[in-house]
Amino acid sequence: MAFNPIPAWNVIVFENNNEAHMIASKHLPEYLFTAYMNNPFPLSNARYYHKQTDTQSIYYLSPEASVISADVLNMYGAMLLLDEPDIAGFDEHFI
């Protein structure tokens, strides 16, 4: 019997005072869309939530978005969340 982990939410945080982080933050949605389009089994409800503050750019990836974009999560150093995040005040984007 194969082990299939339960998909979880992930968060990626970019610091605005770091030029490389700012550039990476602008490209993250493109990478998510590409991962979604290249996934052999596109999942419905794959979405991410974004909020820009004075100091950070924060992205929460839904479990569906996290499943289809493991390479993107690794590339950007995403952190696994144990609970569903509070996404109040975040902009919702479907991939």
PDB file as gemmi writes it, atoms N, CA and C in Angstrom:
CRYST1    1.000    1.000    1.000  90.00  90.00  90.00 P 1                      
ATOM      1  N   MET A   1       0.847  -1.180   0.000  1.00  0.00           N  
ATOM      2  CA  MET A   1       0.000   0.000   0.000  1.00  0.00           C  
ATOM      3  C   MET A   1       0.892   1.243   0.000  1.00  0.00           C  
ATOM      4  N   ALA A   2       0.638   2.129  -0.942  1.00  0.00           N  
ATOM      5  CA  ALA A   2       1.440   3.350  -1.073  1.00  0.00           C  
ATOM      6  C   ALA A   2       0.955   4.402  -0.082  1.00  0.00           C  
ATOM      7  N   PHE A   3       1.901   5.175   0.404  1.00  0.00           N  
ATOM      8  CA  PHE A   3       1.583   6.262   1.325  1.00  0.00           C  
ATOM      9  C   PHE A   3       1.298   7.518   0.519  1.00  0.00           C  
ATOM     10  N   ASN A   4       0.127   8.080   0.662  1.00  0.00           N  
ATOM     11  CA  ASN A   4      -0.254   9.327  -0.010  1.00  0.00           C  
ATOM     12  C   ASN A   4      -0.487  10.397   1.048  1.00  0.00           C  
ATOM     13  N   PRO A   5       0.467  11.298   1.216  1.00  0.00           N  
ATOM     14  CA  PRO A   5       0.292  12.330   2.245  1.00  0.00           C  
ATOM     15  C   PRO A   5      -0.893  13.243   1.927  1.00  0.00           C  
ATOM     16  N   ILE A   6      -1.504  13.726   2.967  1.00  0.00           N  
ATOM     17  CA  ILE A   6      -2.610  14.668   2.804  1.00  0.00           C  
ATOM     18  C   ILE A   6      -2.028  16.011   2.371  1.00  0.00           C  
ATOM     19  N   PRO A   7      -2.544  16.571   1.280  1.00  0.00           N  
ATOM     20  CA  PRO A   7      -2.029  17.879   0.857  1.00  0.00           C  
ATOM     21  C   PRO A   7      -2.234  18.931   1.941  1.00  0.00           C  
ATOM     22  N   ALA A   8      -1.292  19.838   2.023  1.00  0.00           N  
ATOM     23  CA  ALA A   8      -1.348  20.874   3.053  1.00  0.00           C  
ATOM     24  C   ALA A   8      -1.108  22.237   2.429  1.00  0.00           C  
ATOM     25  N   TRP A   9      -1.452  23.257   3.165  1.00  0.00           N  
ATOM     26  CA  TRP A   9      -1.170  24.630   2.763  1.00  0.00           C  
ATOM     27  C   TRP A   9       0.326  24.890   2.900  1.00  0.00           C  
ATOM     28  N   ASN A  10       0.820  25.814   2.083  1.00  0.00           N  
ATOM     29  CA  ASN A  10       2.207  26.259   2.158  1.00  0.00           C  
ATOM     30  C   ASN A  10       2.232  27.775   2.119  1.00  0.00           C  
ATOM     31  N   VAL A  11       3.305  28.344   2.649  1.00  0.00           N  
ATOM     32  CA  VAL A  11       3.485  29.795   2.619  1.00  0.00           C  
ATOM     33  C   VAL A  11       4.875  30.101   2.088  1.00  0.00           C  
ATOM     34  N   ILE A  12       4.943  31.138   1.282  1.00  0.00           N  
ATOM     35  CA  ILE A  12       6.213  31.658   0.786  1.00  0.00           C  
ATOM     36  C   ILE A  12       6.242  33.140   1.136  1.00  0.00           C  
ATOM     37  N   VAL A  13       7.324  33.567   1.791  1.00  0.00           N  
ATOM     38  CA  VAL A  13       7.452  34.955   2.222  1.00  0.00           C  
ATOM     39  C   VAL A  13       8.689  35.559   1.572  1.00  0.00           C  
ATOM     40  N   PHE A  14       8.489  36.692   0.943  1.00  0.00           N  
ATOM     41  CA  PHE A  14       9.581  37.444   0.324  1.00  0.00           C  
ATOM     42  C   PHE A  14       9.769  38.741   1.101  1.00  0.00           C  
ATOM     43  N   GLU A  15      11.011  39.102   1.344  1.00  0.00           N  
ATOM     44  CA  GLU A  15      11.329  40.345   2.044  1.00  0.00           C  
ATOM     45  C   GLU A  15      11.475  41.469   1.014  1.00  0.00           C  
ATOM     46  N   ASN A  16      10.763  42.573   1.229  1.00  0.00           N  
ATOM     47  CA  ASN A  16      10.778  43.685   0.273  1.00  0.00           C  
ATOM     48  C   ASN A  16      12.087  44.459   0.252  1.00  0.00           C  
ATOM     49  N   ASN A  17      12.891  44.326   1.293  1.00  0.00           N  
ATOM     50  CA  ASN A  17      14.149  45.072   1.323  1.00  0.00           C  
ATOM     51  C   ASN A  17      15.276  44.316   0.605  1.00  0.00           C  
ATOM     52  N   ASN A  18      14.947  43.188  -0.014  1.00  0.00           N  
ATOM     53  CA  ASN A  18      15.916  42.375  -0.734  1.00  0.00           C  
ATOM     54  C   ASN A  18      15.517  42.369  -2.212  1.00  0.00           C  
ATOM     55  N   GLU A  19      16.355  42.950  -3.075  1.00  0.00           N  
ATOM     56  CA  GLU A  19      16.007  43.084  -4.495  1.00  0.00           C  
ATOM     57  C   GLU A  19      15.736  41.732  -5.150  1.00  0.00           C  
ATOM     58  N   ALA A  20      16.529  40.719  -4.826  1.00  0.00           N  
ATOM     59  CA  ALA A  20      16.316  39.385  -5.397  1.00  0.00           C  
ATOM     60  C   ALA A  20      14.958  38.823  -4.986  1.00  0.00           C  
ATOM     61  N   HIS A  21      14.572  39.052  -3.734  1.00  0.00           N  
ATOM     62  CA  HIS A  21      13.262  38.602  -3.256  1.00  0.00           C  
ATOM     63  C   HIS A  21      12.135  39.323  -3.998  1.00  0.00           C  
ATOM     64  N   MET A  22      12.303  40.617  -4.208  1.00  0.00           N  
ATOM     65  CA  MET A  22      11.266  41.387  -4.896  1.00  0.00           C  
ATOM     66  C   MET A  22      11.065  40.872  -6.322  1.00  0.00           C  
ATOM     67  N   ILE A  23      12.155  40.577  -7.007  1.00  0.00           N  
ATOM     68  CA  ILE A  23      12.069  40.059  -8.372  1.00  0.00           C  
ATOM     69  C   ILE A  23      11.429  38.679  -8.365  1.00  0.00           C  
ATOM     70  N   ALA A  24      11.858  37.821  -7.461  1.00  0.00           N  
ATOM     71  CA  ALA A  24      11.296  36.466  -7.372  1.00  0.00           C  
ATOM     72  C   ALA A  24       9.807  36.519  -7.076  1.00  0.00           C  
ATOM     73  N   SER A  25       9.400  37.434  -6.223  1.00  0.00           N  
ATOM     74  CA  SER A  25       7.996  37.571  -5.875  1.00  0.00           C  
ATOM     75  C   SER A  25       7.143  37.889  -7.101  1.00  0.00           C  
ATOM     76  N   LYS A  26       7.677  38.704  -7.989  1.00  0.00           N  
ATOM     77  CA  LYS A  26       6.934  39.080  -9.201  1.00  0.00           C  
ATOM     78  C   LYS A  26       6.769  37.895 -10.151  1.00  0.00           C  
ATOM     79  N   HIS A  27       7.706  36.921 -10.109  1.00  0.00           N  
ATOM     80  CA  HIS A  27       7.673  35.793 -11.035  1.00  0.00           C  
ATOM     81  C   HIS A  27       6.961  34.557 -10.494  1.00  0.00           C  
ATOM     82  N   LEU A  28       6.693  34.513  -9.213  1.00  0.00           N  
ATOM     83  CA  LEU A  28       6.056  33.342  -8.621  1.00  0.00           C  
ATOM     84  C   LEU A  28       4.738  32.974  -9.304  1.00  0.00           C  
ATOM     85  N   PRO A  29       3.812  33.906  -9.556  1.00  0.00           N  
ATOM     86  CA  PRO A  29       2.564  33.518 -10.218  1.00  0.00           C  
ATOM     87  C   PRO A  29       2.783  32.844 -11.577  1.00  0.00           C  
ATOM     88  N   GLU A  30       3.776  33.298 -12.344  1.00  0.00           N  
ATOM     89  CA  GLU A  30       4.068  32.672 -13.639  1.00  0.00           C  
ATOM     90  C   GLU A  30       4.504  31.220 -13.451  1.00  0.00           C  
ATOM     91  N   TYR A  31       5.364  30.980 -12.474  1.00  0.00           N  
ATOM     92  CA  TYR A  31       5.824  29.615 -12.210  1.00  0.00           C  
ATOM     93  C   TYR A  31       4.681  28.719 -11.759  1.00  0.00           C  
ATOM     94  N   LEU A  32       3.784  29.251 -10.943  1.00  0.00           N  
ATOM     95  CA  LEU A  32       2.633  28.471 -10.501  1.00  0.00           C  
ATOM     96  C   LEU A  32       1.737  28.108 -11.680  1.00  0.00           C  
ATOM     97  N   PHE A  33       1.499  29.065 -12.566  1.00  0.00           N  
ATOM     98  CA  PHE A  33       0.661  28.807 -13.733  1.00  0.00           C  
ATOM     99  C   PHE A  33       1.307  27.763 -14.637  1.00  0.00           C  
ATOM    100  N   THR A  34       2.610  27.867 -14.855  1.00  0.00           N  
ATOM    101  CA  THR A  34       3.319  26.892 -15.687  1.00  0.00           C  
ATOM    102  C   THR A  34       3.237  25.501 -15.077  1.00  0.00           C  
ATOM    103  N   ALA A  35       3.425  25.395 -13.767  1.00  0.00           N  
ATOM    104  CA  ALA A  35       3.321  24.101 -13.087  1.00  0.00           C  
ATOM    105  C   ALA A  35       1.923  23.531 -13.251  1.00  0.00           C  
ATOM    106  N   TYR A  36       0.923  24.381 -13.150  1.00  0.00           N  
ATOM    107  CA  TYR A  36      -0.461  23.942 -13.308  1.00  0.00           C  
ATOM    108  C   TYR A  36      -0.713  23.437 -14.725  1.00  0.00           C  
ATOM    109  N   MET A  37      -0.223  24.170 -15.716  1.00  0.00           N  
ATOM    110  CA  MET A  37      -0.448  23.790 -17.114  1.00  0.00           C  
ATOM    111  C   MET A  37       0.305  22.512 -17.485  1.00  0.00           C  
ATOM    112  N   ASN A  38       1.440  22.257 -16.849  1.00  0.00           N  
ATOM    113  CA  ASN A  38       2.233  21.065 -17.142  1.00  0.00           C  
ATOM    114  C   ASN A  38       1.839  19.853 -16.307  1.00  0.00           C  
ATOM    115  N   ASN A  39       0.915  20.026 -15.388  1.00  0.00           N  
ATOM    116  CA  ASN A  39       0.466  18.928 -14.549  1.00  0.00           C  
ATOM    117  C   ASN A  39      -0.439  18.013 -15.383  1.00  0.00           C  
ATOM    118  N   PRO A  40      -0.176  16.709 -15.398  1.00  0.00           N  
ATOM    119  CA  PRO A  40      -1.006  15.810 -16.211  1.00  0.00           C  
ATOM    120  C   PRO A  40      -2.446  15.705 -15.708  1.00  0.00           C  
ATOM    121  N   PHE A  41      -2.682  16.045 -14.463  1.00  0.00           N  
ATOM    122  CA  PHE A  41      -4.024  15.979 -13.893  1.00  0.00           C  
ATOM    123  C   PHE A  41      -4.360  17.297 -13.222  1.00  0.00           C  
ATOM    124  N   PRO A  42      -4.736  18.313 -14.016  1.00  0.00           N  
ATOM    125  CA  PRO A  42      -5.045  19.615 -13.415  1.00  0.00           C  
ATOM    126  C   PRO A  42      -6.119  19.483 -12.333  1.00  0.00           C  
ATOM    127  N   LEU A  43      -5.854  20.083 -11.224  1.00  0.00           N  
ATOM    128  CA  LEU A  43      -6.778  20.032 -10.094  1.00  0.00           C  
ATOM    129  C   LEU A  43      -7.641  21.275 -10.072  1.00  0.00           C  
ATOM    130  N   SER A  44      -8.908  21.079  -9.787  1.00  0.00           N  
ATOM    131  CA  SER A  44      -9.767  22.255  -9.650  1.00  0.00           C  
ATOM    132  C   SER A  44      -9.451  22.923  -8.321  1.00  0.00           C  
ATOM    133  N   ASN A  45      -9.741  24.169  -8.241  1.00  0.00           N  
ATOM    134  CA  ASN A  45      -9.550  24.969  -7.030  1.00  0.00           C  
ATOM    135  C   ASN A  45      -8.094  25.195  -6.651  1.00  0.00           C  
ATOM    136  N   ALA A  46      -7.162  24.982  -7.586  1.00  0.00           N  
ATOM    137  CA  ALA A  46      -5.769  25.330  -7.301  1.00  0.00           C  
ATOM    138  C   ALA A  46      -5.708  26.860  -7.272  1.00  0.00           C  
ATOM    139  N   ARG A  47      -5.314  27.397  -6.139  1.00  0.00           N  
ATOM    140  CA  ARG A  47      -5.320  28.850  -5.986  1.00  0.00           C  
ATOM    141  C   ARG A  47      -4.225  29.277  -5.011  1.00  0.00           C  
ATOM    142  N   TYR A  48      -3.931  30.542  -5.077  1.00  0.00           N  
ATOM    143  CA  TYR A  48      -3.008  31.111  -4.109  1.00  0.00           C  
ATOM    144  C   TYR A  48      -3.578  32.432  -3.634  1.00  0.00           C  
ATOM    145  N   TYR A  49      -3.117  32.859  -2.485  1.00  0.00           N  
ATOM    146  CA  TYR A  49      -3.557  34.108  -1.875  1.00  0.00           C  
ATOM    147  C   TYR A  49      -2.322  34.970  -1.684  1.00  0.00           C  
ATOM    148  N   HIS A  50      -2.455  36.243  -2.022  1.00  0.00           N  
ATOM    149  CA  HIS A  50      -1.299  37.137  -1.978  1.00  0.00           C  
ATOM    150  C   HIS A  50      -1.648  38.396  -1.197  1.00  0.00           C  
ATOM    151  N   LYS A  51      -0.643  38.860  -0.440  1.00  0.00           N  
ATOM    152  CA  LYS A  51      -0.772  40.118   0.282  1.00  0.00           C  
ATOM    153  C   LYS A  51       0.583  40.801   0.279  1.00  0.00           C  
ATOM    154  N   GLN A  52       0.568  42.067  -0.065  1.00  0.00           N  
ATOM    155  CA  GLN A  52       1.786  42.895  -0.066  1.00  0.00           C  
ATOM    156  C   GLN A  52       1.715  43.828   1.129  1.00  0.00           C  
ATOM    157  N   THR A  53       2.734  43.785   1.979  1.00  0.00           N  
ATOM    158  CA  THR A  53       2.813  44.721   3.097  1.00  0.00           C  
ATOM    159  C   THR A  53       3.992  45.650   2.843  1.00  0.00           C  
ATOM    160  N   ASP A  54       4.262  46.535   3.755  1.00  0.00           N  
ATOM    161  CA  ASP A  54       5.413  47.433   3.613  1.00  0.00           C  
ATOM    162  C   ASP A  54       6.735  46.671   3.619  1.00  0.00           C  
ATOM    163  N   THR A  55       6.775  45.551   4.323  1.00  0.00           N  
ATOM    164  CA  THR A  55       8.037  44.829   4.486  1.00  0.00           C  
ATOM    165  C   THR A  55       8.103  43.472   3.791  1.00  0.00           C  
ATOM    166  N   GLN A  56       6.932  42.890   3.443  1.00  0.00           N  
ATOM    167  CA  GLN A  56       6.923  41.547   2.880  1.00  0.00           C  
ATOM    168  C   GLN A  56       5.884  41.380   1.785  1.00  0.00           C  
ATOM    169  N   SER A  57       6.136  40.389   0.961  1.00  0.00           N  
ATOM    170  CA  SER A  57       5.157  39.902  -0.008  1.00  0.00           C  
ATOM    171  C   SER A  57       4.895  38.453   0.383  1.00  0.00           C  
ATOM    172  N   ILE A  58       3.647  38.147   0.743  1.00  0.00           N  
ATOM    173  CA  ILE A  58       3.303  36.844   1.308  1.00  0.00           C  
ATOM    174  C   ILE A  58       2.354  36.112   0.369  1.00  0.00           C  
ATOM    175  N   TYR A  59       2.677  34.854   0.116  1.00  0.00           N  
ATOM    176  CA  TYR A  59       1.846  33.996  -0.720  1.00  0.00           C  
ATOM    177  C   TYR A  59       1.460  32.755   0.074  1.00  0.00           C  
ATOM    178  N   TYR A  60       0.163  32.483   0.172  1.00  0.00           N  
ATOM    179  CA  TYR A  60      -0.331  31.224   0.716  1.00  0.00           C  
ATOM    180  C   TYR A  60      -0.799  30.392  -0.466  1.00  0.00           C  
ATOM    181  N   LEU A  61      -0.331  29.143  -0.539  1.00  0.00           N  
ATOM    182  CA  LEU A  61      -0.735  28.239  -1.605  1.00  0.00           C  
ATOM    183  C   LEU A  61      -1.695  27.204  -1.047  1.00  0.00           C  
ATOM    184  N   SER A  62      -2.841  27.062  -1.707  1.00  0.00           N  
ATOM    185  CA  SER A  62      -3.823  26.078  -1.275  1.00  0.00           C  
ATOM    186  C   SER A  62      -3.227  24.678  -1.397  1.00  0.00           C  
ATOM    187  N   PRO A  63      -3.830  23.690  -0.747  1.00  0.00           N  
ATOM    188  CA  PRO A  63      -3.324  22.325  -0.882  1.00  0.00           C  
ATOM    189  C   PRO A  63      -3.244  21.877  -2.343  1.00  0.00           C  
ATOM    190  N   GLU A  64      -4.230  22.256  -3.154  1.00  0.00           N  
ATOM    191  CA  GLU A  64      -4.217  21.870  -4.571  1.00  0.00           C  
ATOM    192  C   GLU A  64      -3.051  22.524  -5.304  1.00  0.00           C  
ATOM    193  N   ALA A  65      -2.798  23.783  -5.036  1.00  0.00           N  
ATOM    194  CA  ALA A  65      -1.668  24.476  -5.666  1.00  0.00           C  
ATOM    195  C   ALA A  65      -0.349  23.905  -5.154  1.00  0.00           C  
ATOM    196  N   SER A  66      -0.314  23.510  -3.901  1.00  0.00           N  
ATOM    197  CA  SER A  66       0.908  22.937  -3.338  1.00  0.00           C  
ATOM    198  C   SER A  66       1.244  21.595  -3.980  1.00  0.00           C  
ATOM    199  N   VAL A  67       0.242  20.809  -4.294  1.00  0.00           N  
ATOM    200  CA  VAL A  67       0.454  19.492  -4.904  1.00  0.00           C  
ATOM    201  C   VAL A  67       1.034  19.615  -6.307  1.00  0.00           C  
ATOM    202  N   ILE A  68       0.527  20.535  -7.093  1.00  0.00           N  
ATOM    203  CA  ILE A  68       0.959  20.618  -8.490  1.00  0.00           C  
ATOM    204  C   ILE A  68       2.274  21.333  -8.682  1.00  0.00           C  
ATOM    205  N   SER A  69       2.778  21.962  -7.654  1.00  0.00           N  
ATOM    206  CA  SER A  69       3.959  22.793  -7.843  1.00  0.00           C  
ATOM    207  C   SER A  69       5.064  22.504  -6.835  1.00  0.00           C  
ATOM    208  N   ALA A  70       5.346  21.219  -6.610  1.00  0.00           N  
ATOM    209  CA  ALA A  70       6.378  20.846  -5.641  1.00  0.00           C  
ATOM    210  C   ALA A  70       7.736  21.459  -5.995  1.00  0.00           C  
ATOM    211  N   ASP A  71       8.075  21.487  -7.282  1.00  0.00           N  
ATOM    212  CA  ASP A  71       9.356  22.079  -7.687  1.00  0.00           C  
ATOM    213  C   ASP A  71       9.409  23.570  -7.357  1.00  0.00           C  
ATOM    214  N   VAL A  72       8.296  24.245  -7.560  1.00  0.00           N  
ATOM    215  CA  VAL A  72       8.232  25.677  -7.260  1.00  0.00           C  
ATOM    216  C   VAL A  72       8.369  25.896  -5.753  1.00  0.00           C  
ATOM    217  N   LEU A  73       7.716  25.046  -4.975  1.00  0.00           N  
ATOM    218  CA  LEU A  73       7.816  25.161  -3.517  1.00  0.00           C  
ATOM    219  C   LEU A  73       9.265  25.009  -3.063  1.00  0.00           C  
ATOM    220  N   ASN A  74       9.952  24.035  -3.626  1.00  0.00           N  
ATOM    221  CA  ASN A  74      11.358  23.821  -3.257  1.00  0.00           C  
ATOM    222  C   ASN A  74      12.224  24.994  -3.701  1.00  0.00           C  
ATOM    223  N   MET A  75      11.993  25.483  -4.909  1.00  0.00           N  
ATOM    224  CA  MET A  75      12.804  26.572  -5.449  1.00  0.00           C  
ATOM    225  C   MET A  75      12.683  27.838  -4.597  1.00  0.00           C  
ATOM    226  N   TYR A  76      11.482  28.109  -4.094  1.00  0.00           N  
ATOM    227  CA  TYR A  76      11.243  29.331  -3.337  1.00  0.00           C  
ATOM    228  C   TYR A  76      11.297  29.137  -1.822  1.00  0.00           C  
ATOM    229  N   GLY A  77      11.611  27.953  -1.366  1.00  0.00           N  
ATOM    230  CA  GLY A  77      11.742  27.725   0.076  1.00  0.00           C  
ATOM    231  C   GLY A  77      10.437  27.830   0.829  1.00  0.00           C  
ATOM    232  N   ALA A  78       9.377  27.279   0.253  1.00  0.00           N  
ATOM    233  CA  ALA A  78       8.070  27.328   0.906  1.00  0.00           C  
ATOM    234  C   ALA A  78       8.093  26.576   2.229  1.00  0.00           C  
ATOM    235  N   MET A  79       7.251  27.036   3.130  1.00  0.00           N  
ATOM    236  CA  MET A  79       7.124  26.395   4.436  1.00  0.00           C  
ATOM    237  C   MET A  79       5.754  25.735   4.542  1.00  0.00           C  
ATOM    238  N   LEU A  80       5.750  24.488   4.961  1.00  0.00           N  
ATOM    239  CA  LEU A  80       4.535  23.722   5.161  1.00  0.00           C  
ATOM    240  C   LEU A  80       3.791  24.255   6.381  1.00  0.00           C  
ATOM    241  N   LEU A  81       2.495  24.381   6.263  1.00  0.00           N  
ATOM    242  CA  LEU A  81       1.675  24.851   7.383  1.00  0.00           C  
ATOM    243  C   LEU A  81       0.892  23.681   7.965  1.00  0.00           C  
ATOM    244  N   LEU A  82       0.809  23.614   9.262  1.00  0.00           N  
ATOM    245  CA  LEU A  82       0.076  22.531   9.911  1.00  0.00           C  
ATOM    246  C   LEU A  82      -1.424  22.803   9.947  1.00  0.00           C  
ATOM    247  N   ASP A  83      -1.802  24.066   9.906  1.00  0.00           N  
ATOM    248  CA  ASP A  83      -3.212  24.455   9.936  1.00  0.00           C  
ATOM    249  C   ASP A  83      -3.527  25.357   8.750  1.00  0.00           C  
ATOM    250  N   GLU A  84      -4.804  25.458   8.439  1.00  0.00           N  
ATOM    251  CA  GLU A  84      -5.225  26.378   7.386  1.00  0.00           C  
ATOM    252  C   GLU A  84      -4.945  27.805   7.850  1.00  0.00           C  
ATOM    253  N   PRO A  85      -4.339  28.628   6.979  1.00  0.00           N  
ATOM    254  CA  PRO A  85      -3.983  29.989   7.393  1.00  0.00           C  
ATOM    255  C   PRO A  85      -5.179  30.928   7.414  1.00  0.00           C  
ATOM    256  N   ASP A  86      -5.018  32.025   8.108  1.00  0.00           N  
ATOM    257  CA  ASP A  86      -6.012  33.103   8.096  1.00  0.00           C  
ATOM    258  C   ASP A  86      -5.722  33.952   6.862  1.00  0.00           C  
ATOM    259  N   ILE A  87      -6.563  33.853   5.855  1.00  0.00           N  
ATOM    260  CA  ILE A  87      -6.323  34.543   4.589  1.00  0.00           C  
ATOM    261  C   ILE A  87      -7.154  35.818   4.456  1.00  0.00           C  
ATOM    262  N   ALA A  88      -7.699  36.284   5.563  1.00  0.00           N  
ATOM    263  CA  ALA A  88      -8.445  37.541   5.547  1.00  0.00           C  
ATOM    264  C   ALA A  88      -7.509  38.663   5.114  1.00  0.00           C  
ATOM    265  N   GLY A  89      -7.951  39.463   4.168  1.00  0.00           N  
ATOM    266  CA  GLY A  89      -7.139  40.573   3.690  1.00  0.00           C  
ATOM    267  C   GLY A  89      -6.201  40.205   2.559  1.00  0.00           C  
ATOM    268  N   PHE A  90      -6.208  38.945   2.138  1.00  0.00           N  
ATOM    269  CA  PHE A  90      -5.372  38.498   1.029  1.00  0.00           C  
ATOM    270  C   PHE A  90      -6.198  38.467  -0.250  1.00  0.00           C  
ATOM    271  N   ASP A  91      -5.558  38.722  -1.385  1.00  0.00           N  
ATOM    272  CA  ASP A  91      -6.212  38.632  -2.684  1.00  0.00           C  
ATOM    273  C   ASP A  91      -6.169  37.178  -3.149  1.00  0.00           C  
ATOM    274  N   GLU A  92      -7.320  36.649  -3.578  1.00  0.00           N  
ATOM    275  CA  GLU A  92      -7.414  35.272  -4.056  1.00  0.00           C  
ATOM    276  C   GLU A  92      -7.161  35.227  -5.559  1.00  0.00           C  
ATOM    277  N   HIS A  93      -6.347  34.259  -5.992  1.00  0.00           N  
ATOM    278  CA  HIS A  93      -6.043  34.054  -7.407  1.00  0.00           C  
ATOM    279  C   HIS A  93      -6.180  32.583  -7.734  1.00  0.00           C  
ATOM    280  N   PHE A  94      -7.041  32.260  -8.708  1.00  0.00           N  
ATOM    281  CA  PHE A  94      -7.125  30.888  -9.180  1.00  0.00           C  
ATOM    282  C   PHE A  94      -6.057  30.685 -10.246  1.00  0.00           C  
ATOM    283  N   ILE A  95      -5.417  29.523 -10.199  1.00  0.00           N  
ATOM    284  CA  ILE A  95      -4.346  29.241 -11.159  1.00  0.00           C  
ATOM    285  C   ILE A  95      -4.986  28.676 -12.421  1.00  0.00           C  
TER     286      ILE A  95                                                      
END                                                                             
